[in-house]
Structures are given as structure tokens and as C-alpha cells.
């Protein structure tokens, strides 16, 4: 009986990833036979888990959406990750936005409800985490969870949306778009979409979007304008900024700690060496930040940045060699 319970819980854990599994793949993962797999699937259905199947060569098993939420199956690490994630979400959202319907109140409610879904052995850890884990509040624009859900659903189903948009200058416009991705960057939520009237790609701040209306009209998806929505957004936000590449003779973690609020790439090249790729408004700011890390570094590009470093070095040398006049 213990083996059956263990196997059923493992099957449920696999299905709760949201993926579609072929019977052959799922049986291999569980190290069981297709016949036993079918019995275990029926057992899950009896417990109230809506497992859908499609027969045939391209058939699959998938955990479908049901009318109620069955008990969650979380191991220790998953439970901790869920609780910490809810804590961070609550800290990066306004506490009382949007008539109490923002992410922070929802995260608090979900945090409190987890206890009833967890096994008894995990409850002491849950209580300890809830009482001791804190995340410092950070200012972020308010975004409605239901707005994010509508945008995500429309993007997944390739459905046109209309909404009103308030730009940075305070002007409101009516938009009709093909939604593709919602992106979280620098405590801001963005929508990457094809603007039908502009006939071009656009990114929209979610906190400036209002009156979202699904149209029940569908579009044929087009290729993204970059490898990912985040890459396209970063390129747009970096327009007009300066790119610099620096090799630093220290661990990547040390550089990440100094530049923790900067959008940059830090490539580890060993325990005591890394490569920094960053877009900045000012090379003067960057040379000070890199110089204060306290490690040797080499500027790969651009030449303008190297020239600035040389000028600053000369100025600092003159300052160090100067003597006060009496």
C-alpha cells in the first residue's frame, strides 16, 4: 500500500507541473508499466483530480482545470519556495491599492491559507516562516491580478484586446493590440504587444492600462521581435544609453552585490574572474562603481570609456602628488 501511495503522489507531482505527458514518458518517469499508470490515473480521478487524456499516437495525460482545488502536494523545498515567493510579492506591491484587490492583499490571503493544504509535518515550518520571514517593502506601481490574468489568457489564446492607455505625458489613447507577453522588470509589469493602429511592436506599462476588453476575435501569431519579451523590453529601455563591457578580477557574486540595482549581465569566468556587460547613462558613474569594487579590471569596450578612465587616473595621480600650500 505504501508503494501505491508513493507512486500516486509522484504521479500527481508530475501532472501538477502543467505539462502534457505521453503515457510512455509518464510510465518511464514513474518506473512502472502503462497498465499500472492507467490504474493510478483512475485512482487520482476518484480522489477528485481532473486528469484528462487523449488516446492515440499523439495522446497525452494532463491535469485539467477542475471546479475545486484539490489538496496540494508540496515537498519541503516547494513549500518554502512558495511561502518566500508570496512574501516577496507582498513586499513589492502597495499595501492598500485598488480597493484592496492588489497583489499584496492576495499574497497575504494565500499565505494564510497554505496551512490547511499542507501535511502536518510541514506546518511547524510554515508557522516559523510566517512569523520570522520579512521582506523590506519596495515602492512599485499597483497592478490588478485580474488584469494580469486577462492579458495572459488573451496572449495564450491569441485574442485581440482593446484598452485605454495613459502615456508618460498624461495623454490617454485607445489601443487595439495583439498581446504576446507580460514581463516583470525593475518592479514594473509590462505588456509586449503588436499595436494594430501603429502597425508596430509596443510595450505598455500595466499600471497605465485600463478598461481592458477581450474581443473574442483571434489573430495569427507573428514571431517575436527578439529572442524573448524581456530582451526586447531591455533594448527599448536602454535606447540612448551607453554599452560597456568590463572584465573584473573577482567573483561574479562580488560584482552582483555592488551592482544589485543595475540591469546588467555578469558572466562568471571562474572563481575570481567575471565579465560585466551593462548599459548606463554615464560612464563617470560606472567607473566609480567598478573602481570601488577593489579588484583589477580591464575595459574591453568602448574606447570612450577607456579614455575617460585614463583621464580620471591622471587626475587622481595629480591629486595624490599635490602638496597643500601654506
C-alpha positions as CSV (number, residue, x, y, z in Angstrom):
1,X,0.0,0.0,0.0
2,X,2.9,2.3,0.8
3,X,4.3,1.8,-2.7
4,X,0.9,2.6,-4.3
5,X,0.6,5.8,-2.2
6,X,4.2,6.9,-3.1
7,X,3.6,6.2,-6.8
8,X,0.3,8.1,-6.8
9,X,1.8,11.1,-5.1
10,X,4.7,11.1,-7.5
11,X,2.2,10.9,-10.5
12,X,0.3,13.9,-9.0
13,X,3.5,15.8,-8.6
14,X,4.4,15.2,-12.3
15,X,1.0,16.3,-13.5
16,X,0.9,19.4,-11.3
17,X,3.7,20.9,-13.4
18,X,1.0,21.6,-16.0
19,X,2.8,19.7,-18.8
20,X,1.3,17.2,-21.2
21,X,2.9,13.7,-20.8
22,X,2.6,10.8,-23.2
23,X,1.8,7.5,-21.5
24,X,5.2,6.1,-22.4
25,X,7.1,9.1,-20.9
26,X,5.0,9.2,-17.7
27,X,5.4,5.5,-17.1
28,X,9.1,5.8,-17.6
29,X,9.3,8.6,-15.1
30,X,7.4,6.6,-12.5
31,X,9.3,3.4,-13.4
32,X,6.0,1.5,-13.9
33,X,4.0,-0.2,-16.6
34,X,1.4,1.6,-18.8
35,X,-1.3,-0.6,-17.3
36,X,-0.3,0.4,-13.7
37,X,-0.2,4.0,-14.9
38,X,-3.8,3.8,-16.1
39,X,-4.9,2.4,-12.7
40,X,-3.1,5.2,-10.9
41,X,-4.7,7.8,-13.1
42,X,-8.1,6.4,-12.3
43,X,-7.2,6.5,-8.6
44,X,-6.4,10.2,-8.9
45,X,-9.8,10.8,-10.6
46,X,-11.5,9.1,-7.7
47,X,-9.7,11.5,-5.4
48,X,-11.2,14.4,-7.3
49,X,-8.2,15.3,-9.5
50,X,-9.5,16.1,-13.1
51,X,-6.9,14.2,-15.2
52,X,-7.7,14.5,-18.9
53,X,-6.5,12.1,-21.5
54,X,-6.3,11.9,-25.3
55,X,-5.8,8.5,-26.9
56,X,-3.9,7.6,-30.0
57,X,-0.3,8.0,-31.2
58,X,-0.2,11.7,-30.1
59,X,-2.1,11.0,-26.9
60,X,-1.3,12.5,-23.6
61,X,-2.2,12.8,-19.9
62,X,-2.7,16.3,-18.4
63,X,-4.1,17.7,-15.1
64,X,-7.1,19.7,-16.3
65,X,-8.7,22.6,-14.6
66,X,-11.4,21.5,-12.2
67,X,-14.3,23.1,-10.2
68,X,-12.4,22.9,-6.9
69,X,-8.8,23.0,-5.8
70,X,-7.7,19.6,-4.6
71,X,-5.1,19.3,-1.8
72,X,-1.7,20.5,-2.9
73,X,1.2,18.1,-2.9
74,X,4.3,20.1,-1.9
75,X,7.6,18.8,-0.7
76,X,9.6,20.7,1.8
77,X,11.6,22.8,-0.7
78,X,8.5,23.6,-2.7
79,X,6.6,24.7,0.4
80,X,9.4,27.1,1.4
81,X,9.8,28.4,-2.1
82,X,6.0,29.1,-2.3
83,X,6.0,30.9,1.0
84,X,9.0,33.0,0.3
85,X,7.6,33.9,-3.2
86,X,4.4,35.1,-1.6
87,X,6.3,37.1,0.9
88,X,8.4,38.8,-1.8
89,X,5.3,39.5,-3.9
90,X,3.6,41.1,-0.9
91,X,6.6,43.3,-0.3
92,X,6.9,44.6,-3.8
93,X,3.3,45.7,-4.1
94,X,1.4,48.6,-2.5
95,X,-0.3,47.5,0.7
96,X,-3.7,49.2,0.0
97,X,-4.0,49.7,-3.7
98,X,-7.0,49.4,-5.9
99,X,-9.7,49.0,-3.2
100,X,-7.8,46.2,-1.5
101,X,-7.7,44.0,-4.6
102,X,-4.0,44.2,-5.5
103,X,-1.3,41.6,-5.3
104,X,-0.2,42.3,-1.7
105,X,-3.6,41.6,-0.1
106,X,-4.0,38.5,-2.3
107,X,-0.5,37.3,-1.4
108,X,-1.3,37.7,2.3
109,X,-4.5,35.8,2.0
110,X,-2.8,32.9,0.0
111,X,0.0,32.8,2.6
112,X,-2.5,32.3,5.4
113,X,-4.4,29.6,3.5
114,X,-1.5,27.4,2.8
115,X,-1.6,25.8,6.3
116,X,-4.8,23.9,5.5
117,X,-3.3,22.3,2.4
118,X,0.0,21.1,3.9
119,X,0.8,17.9,5.7
120,X,1.1,18.1,9.5
121,X,4.9,17.6,9.3
122,X,5.3,20.8,7.3
123,X,3.1,23.0,9.4
124,X,5.7,23.9,12.1
125,X,8.0,25.1,9.3
126,X,5.1,27.1,7.8
127,X,4.3,28.8,11.1
128,X,8.0,29.6,11.7
129,X,8.4,31.1,8.3
130,X,5.2,33.2,8.6
131,X,6.4,34.6,12.0
132,X,10.0,35.2,11.1
133,X,10.5,35.9,7.4
134,X,10.3,39.6,6.4
135,X,10.9,41.4,3.1
136,X,11.6,45.1,3.1
137,X,8.7,47.0,1.3
138,X,9.6,48.4,-2.1
139,X,7.6,51.0,-3.9
140,X,6.0,49.6,-7.1
141,X,3.0,50.7,-9.2
142,X,-0.2,48.9,-8.3
143,X,-1.4,46.2,-10.8
144,X,-4.6,44.3,-10.5
145,X,-4.2,40.5,-10.5
146,X,-7.3,40.1,-12.7
147,X,-5.8,42.4,-15.3
148,X,-2.7,40.3,-15.5
149,X,-4.8,37.2,-15.8
150,X,-6.9,38.7,-18.6
151,X,-3.8,39.7,-20.5
152,X,-2.1,36.4,-20.0
153,X,-5.2,34.5,-21.2
154,X,-5.6,36.6,-24.3
155,X,-1.9,36.2,-25.2
156,X,-2.2,32.4,-24.8
157,X,-5.3,32.2,-26.9
158,X,-4.2,34.8,-29.5
159,X,-7.1,37.0,-28.8
160,X,-7.3,40.7,-29.8
161,X,-7.7,43.1,-26.8
162,X,-8.7,46.7,-26.6
163,X,-7.8,49.1,-23.7
164,X,-7.2,52.7,-22.8
165,X,-3.6,53.7,-22.2
166,X,-2.2,56.6,-20.2
167,X,1.3,57.5,-21.5
168,X,4.1,59.2,-19.6
169,X,2.9,62.6,-20.7
170,X,-0.6,62.1,-19.3
171,X,-2.3,61.6,-22.7
172,X,-4.9,58.9,-22.9
173,X,-5.4,56.8,-26.1
174,X,-7.5,53.8,-27.2
175,X,-5.5,50.8,-28.3
176,X,-6.3,47.6,-30.1
177,X,-3.5,45.1,-29.8
178,X,-2.3,41.5,-30.3
179,X,-0.9,40.6,-26.8
180,X,2.1,38.3,-26.6
181,X,3.9,38.5,-23.3
182,X,3.6,40.0,-19.8
183,X,7.1,40.9,-18.5
184,X,8.2,41.8,-14.9
185,X,11.3,44.0,-14.8
186,X,12.5,46.5,-12.2
187,X,9.4,46.2,-10.1
188,X,7.2,47.1,-13.1
189,X,4.8,44.9,-15.2
190,X,4.8,45.4,-18.9
191,X,2.8,44.1,-21.9
192,X,4.6,43.3,-25.1
193,X,2.0,43.6,-28.0
194,X,1.6,44.3,-31.6
195,X,-0.2,47.7,-31.9
196,X,-2.7,47.3,-34.7
197,X,-3.1,51.0,-35.5
198,X,0.7,51.8,-35.2
199,X,1.5,48.7,-37.2
200,X,4.5,48.0,-34.9
201,X,5.6,46.4,-31.7
202,X,4.9,48.3,-28.5
203,X,5.5,47.8,-24.7
204,X,2.8,49.1,-22.3
205,X,3.1,49.6,-18.5
206,X,0.3,47.5,-16.9
207,X,-0.3,50.1,-14.2
208,X,-1.2,52.6,-17.0
209,X,-3.6,50.2,-18.8
210,X,-7.4,50.5,-18.0
211,X,-10.7,49.3,-19.4
212,X,-9.4,46.0,-20.8
213,X,-11.9,44.3,-23.1
214,X,-11.3,40.9,-24.8
215,X,-12.8,41.0,-28.3
216,X,-13.5,37.3,-28.9
217,X,-11.7,37.9,-32.2
218,X,-8.4,35.9,-32.8
219,X,-5.2,36.7,-34.6
220,X,-2.5,34.6,-36.2
221,X,0.6,35.0,-34.0
222,X,3.7,36.5,-35.5
223,X,7.3,35.9,-34.5
224,X,8.6,37.9,-31.5
225,X,10.8,40.9,-32.4
226,X,13.6,39.5,-30.2
227,X,14.6,36.2,-28.6
228,X,12.3,37.0,-25.7
229,X,10.0,39.7,-24.5
230,X,12.4,40.6,-21.8
231,X,15.2,41.1,-24.3
232,X,13.0,43.4,-26.4
233,X,11.9,45.4,-23.4
234,X,15.5,45.8,-22.1
235,X,16.6,47.0,-25.6
236,X,13.8,49.6,-25.6
237,X,14.6,50.8,-22.1
238,X,18.3,51.1,-22.9
239,X,17.8,53.2,-26.0
240,X,20.1,56.2,-25.9
241,X,22.3,54.7,-23.1
242,X,25.9,53.6,-23.3
243,X,27.1,50.0,-23.5
244,X,30.2,49.0,-21.6
245,X,32.0,45.6,-21.3
246,X,34.5,45.2,-18.4
247,X,36.5,42.1,-17.3
248,X,36.9,42.2,-13.5
249,X,39.3,40.0,-11.5
250,X,36.9,39.0,-8.8
251,X,33.9,36.6,-8.3
252,X,30.7,37.4,-10.1
253,X,28.9,37.4,-6.8
254,X,31.0,40.3,-5.6
255,X,30.2,42.4,-8.7
256,X,26.5,41.5,-8.4
257,X,26.4,42.7,-4.8
258,X,27.8,46.2,-5.9
259,X,25.5,46.5,-8.9
260,X,22.4,44.8,-7.4
261,X,20.1,47.7,-8.5
262,X,21.6,47.9,-12.0
263,X,20.2,45.9,-15.0
264,X,23.3,44.2,-16.3
265,X,24.7,40.8,-17.3
266,X,27.5,39.3,-15.2
267,X,29.2,36.3,-16.7
268,X,31.3,34.2,-14.4
269,X,34.7,33.2,-16.0
270,X,36.0,31.3,-12.9
271,X,36.1,31.7,-9.2
272,X,38.0,35.0,-9.3
273,X,37.1,36.5,-12.7
274,X,33.9,37.7,-14.4
275,X,32.7,39.8,-17.4
276,X,30.3,42.7,-16.9
277,X,28.0,43.9,-19.7
278,X,26.0,46.9,-18.8
279,X,24.0,49.8,-20.3
280,X,24.5,53.1,-18.4
281,X,23.5,56.7,-18.6
282,X,27.0,57.9,-17.6
283,X,30.5,56.3,-17.8
284,X,31.5,58.5,-14.9
285,X,29.1,56.7,-12.6
286,X,30.2,53.3,-13.9
287,X,34.0,53.9,-13.5
288,X,33.4,54.8,-9.8
289,X,31.3,51.8,-9.2
290,X,33.7,49.4,-10.8
291,X,36.8,51.1,-9.3
292,X,35.4,50.8,-5.8
293,X,34.9,47.0,-6.1
294,X,38.6,46.8,-5.1
295,X,39.8,44.4,-7.8
296,X,41.8,44.7,-11.0
297,X,39.7,45.2,-14.1
298,X,40.1,45.8,-17.9
299,X,37.8,47.8,-20.1
300,X,37.0,45.8,-23.2
301,X,34.8,48.4,-24.8
302,X,34.1,51.2,-25.8
303,X,37.2,53.3,-26.4
304,X,35.4,56.3,-25.0
305,X,35.1,54.5,-21.6
306,X,38.9,53.7,-21.7
307,X,39.7,57.3,-22.4
308,X,37.6,58.5,-19.5
309,X,39.4,56.0,-17.2
310,X,42.8,57.3,-18.3
311,X,41.8,60.9,-17.8
312,X,40.4,60.1,-14.3
313,X,43.6,58.2,-13.4
314,X,45.8,61.1,-14.4
315,X,43.6,63.5,-12.3
316,X,43.7,61.2,-9.3
317,X,47.5,60.9,-9.6
318,X,47.9,64.6,-9.7
319,X,45.7,64.9,-6.6
320,X,47.7,62.3,-4.8
321,X,51.0,64.0,-5.6
322,X,49.9,67.6,-4.8
323,X,51.0,69.2,-1.5
324,X,48.9,71.7,0.4
325,X,50.1,75.3,0.2
326,X,50.7,77.2,3.4
